[in-house]
Amino acid sequence: MNWEQATSNYINFLKIERGLSKNSIDNYQRDVKKLTAFIKNMNTTLSPLYITQENIQQFIYETSKNINPRSQARLISGLRSFFDFLIFEDYRKDNPTDLIESPNITRKLPDTLEKEEIDDLIAAIDLSHPQGERNKTIIETIYSCGLRVSELINLQLSDLFFDDGYIRILGKGNKYRFVPIHITTIQRLNFYIKEIRSNITPIKDDEDIVFLNRRGKRLTRQMIFIILKELATKINLKKSIGPHTLRHSFATYLLKHGADLRVIQQLLGHESITTTEIYVHLDNSYLKEVVELHHPRSDFNLNEEDK
């Protein structure tokens, strides 16, 4: 089996068996293609069935000169998945990446915004601009529903169940979840759809998409980033923000106001509770406040004679 055949089979496996999103599949495919190019540049016909740990180590060493530790760790993880697939299909008996150590990565906690900062961002939107009402609705929807940017730009009119108070979200792994939507966000979406979007003619295949540009095409991820960056500059916000900042802020706000971590996990569409814990990072002062308030001995006071 050559590299092209192995890669093609692997991609089909990721699509059909694992049901991964296009972005995830593209990333896995990119990892294998990098290794393929490296092997071919060695002027060897070595197939993926016979590549060794030494080959992988050499590849990682050469590649690490041009990428940061986080990207290197992700690359190793992607290759490990590829060779696990070959073992699963009985093409190989071992995984040459098993003994390859990933670099230590210090997880950088993402910035979050306070409710007042969200309000400032929204207030900075020029509603006299043709896209002002749309942009305001976008920020309200991401923040109040905790959406990923990919979930927002692919949100469809047929996913809106306002009478029931929910919207349906197609998340990672092509899995649906229903997210409660607040009445103020429903009102905002209704206004945008009836007063703004109704004046736009959607292009083919985007007829059901909620958020459109003036040409009737769904927005890109980059466009959402640009909208937020421009607003942040406008209010002189020093934090580095993007669509995920609003998602982090949504989750953190819920936890600080008493929401259960498992509930937040469901709302965000996380498979692992560990991922949710990262999103709701809390400072030490808040943790101390929770312990003092809810500790089983919090109602125990020492008498003067016991001190």
N, C-alpha and C positions, 0 to 999 in steps of 0.2 A: 504493500500500500504506500502510495506517495503522499506528499504533504497536501496536495490539492484535494485528493480523495478523503484523507483523514479530516481535513478542515471542513469540507462540505458535509460529511457525516456528523461531525461535531455540532455544526450550526443547526442542522436539522433536529438533532437531539435537544438542543437548547430551546428551539422553537416548539417542538411537538411534545416532548416529554416533560420539560421543565416549565414551559409556557412563559419564558422571560420576555421582557419588553424589548423593543427594537434597540433602544439605547444600550441596554445591558449586553445584548447579543453583539452589537457593534464593538463594544469594548473587549469582549472575550475574543472575537475574531481578530481584532487589531493586535492583541497579545501574541496569538499564534502566528500571525503574518510577520511580526517582528522577528520571531525565532526562525521562521522559515527563511527569511531574507538573510539572516546571519549564517545559517547552515549553508545556504547556496553560495554565499560569498567566500566560504571556506573551500570552495571548489571540491565539494564532496557530494556523493549521491546518497549520503546517510539518510535513511528514512526515519519517520517518527517512531517506528517500531523498535529501532535499535539505537536511538540516541541515549547517551549515558549521562550520569551525574556530572562527570567532568565537562561534557559539552555544555550542560546547563550552567555550570559554575562560570565557565569562560564567557558565555553569553551574558550572564548577569553582571560580571565584572566589566565587560566592555560597555554595556548599556548604562550602568550606574554612573558613568562619567558624565552623562548628559541629562539625567533625571534626578529629582529629589527623592529622599527616602520614602515618602508616602507613595509616590508613583512606582518606585521600585517594589515596594511591598505588594501593591495592587497587581503588578506584572507577575510576580512570583505566584500570587494567588490564582491569577488567570491561567497560568501554565499548569499549575497543580490540578486545576479543574479539567483541563484538556487531557492530561495523562490519566486522570482518574476515569475519564470517559473511555479511553482506550483499554484500560483494565476491565471496566464494566462490560465492554463488548468482547472481551477475551482476545484482544489484539496484542496486549502486553501482560506480563506477570508482575511488573513492578512499576513504581512511579519514580522517575529520576529526580524529582523535586523534593522528595520526602525529607532528605537531610539538608536541604538548602534553607538556611535561616533567613527570615525576613528581618530587615533593619528595625530597631526599636523606634517607635513613633510616639511622640508626646501628643496626645489628643488636644487640639486647640478648641476650647469651648467657644461656641458661636456667640456673637453679640445678640442681645435681645433688646427690644424697645419697650419702654414704659407706655402705658395707655395714653399718657399725655403726648408722648412723642408720635404715636400713631395718629392722634388727633391733629397734631401740627402738620404732619405729612399730608393728611387729607385736606386740611384747611388751605394748604399752599397750592392746591390744584386750581387752575384757572378754568372756571366753569363756562366762561364765555368762548373758550376754545372749542372747536368742533369735537375734539376727542376728550374734553374735560369730564363730562358726565360718565363716559365709558371708563376712563382711568380711575375715577372715584369708585365706581362699582367694582372694578377689578381689585383694588386694595381692600375694600370692605369684604369682598368675597374670600380672598386668600386669608385674610386675618381672622374673620369670624368663623371660617370653616376649617382652618388649618391645612390648606391644600398645598400640594407640591405644584411647582410652576407648570409641569407637564400635565397635571390633572386640570389645572385652570384653563390652559389654552385648548384642551380637547373636550372641555365641558360642553354638553349638548343640551338643546332645548328639551329634548325628550328625557333628560336626566333630572329635570326639575319637577318635584312633586310638592308644590307649595301648599296644597290643601292638607297634606299630611305632615308638613313641616320638615321635609327631608329633601336632600339632593343625593343622587346616585353618582358615585365616583368610581371611575375605572383606574385602579392603582397599579402598583408594580406587580409583575407576574400575571397581568391581565385579570386581576381579581377585583370584583366589585365590592363596594361597601356603601352603606347608607349613612350619611352624616346629617345630624340635625342642623337646621338653619334658622337663625334668629329672625324674628318678625321684621326688624329694621333692615336686615339684609334682603329679605324677601321684597320689601317695599322698594328698596334701591334697585334690585334686579328687574322688578316689574316696570319701574319707570324707564330704565335703560332700554329694555326690550320693546316697550310700546312706543316710546318717544324718540329713541335714537336709532336702535337697530332696525326698526321697521322702515327706515328711510334708506337703508343700504341694501343693495342687490348682491346676495352671496354668489360666489363663483361655484362651479360644479364641484360636488363632493363636500362643500362647506355649508350647505343649506341649513344644517341642523346645529352648527357651531354657534355658541352663545356670543363670544367676543370676537368681533371682526374689525379689520382696519377699514379705511374709507373706500378701499377697492373691493371690499366684500370677501377678503381672504382672512383665514384664522391668523391670529398673532403668533409671532415666534417667541421662543424663550428669551432671545436677546432683547426683544422689544420691551418685555416686562422689566428686565434688568435696567434698561435705559430709562424707562419711566421713573423707577424708584431712585436711581442715581441722580437724575435731574431734580427730583423733589428734595432729596437729601441735601443737595448743594444749595437749593433755594432757601431752606430753613437753617443752613449752616450746621447741619448735623455732622458731628465728627466721627461717628461710628461707621464702620464698613457694613453696608447692608445690601441685601438682595431679597428676592422672593422668599427664600428659606428663612430669612430673619423674621418675617411676619409669622411664618409657621412655628418657629421656635418660640416667639413671643406669645402666640396663642396657647401653646402647650404649657409654658411656664406660668402664665397668668391663671390658667385653670387649676394647676396644682397648688399654687399659692392661695387659691380661694377655696380649697377643700376637695377638689376633684380627685378621685382615686386614680392611681397610676395605670391600672388595667383599663379603666374607661378611656383614658387619654391614649393608650396604646391602640384601642379599637378605633378611636376617632381619627388618628393619624395613619392608620393602616400599616402599622409595624408588625412584622411576624414575630420579632423577638422583643421581649420587655427590656432587654439590655439596650437596644437602640433607643427606646423611649426615654430611658434614664439619661442618656446623653442630651436629648432635646430639652429636658426639664432641669438642666443644671441649676443648682441653687447656691447662693453664697452662704458662708458659715453663719452669718448673723441670722438668716432666716431659719436655718437648721436648729440653731440654739433656741430661737423663739418657739419652734414647734415642740422641742423636747421639754422646755419649761412649761408649756401650756398643757401638753398631753401626757407627760411622764406619769407613771402610776403612783409616784410619791409626791406629785406636785401639790397635793392638798395637805401634805404633812408639814406642820409648823413646829419648830422646837420651842418648848417653853423656856423662859428665862433661866430656870434652874437646871435645864438640861444642856444649856450652852456651855 
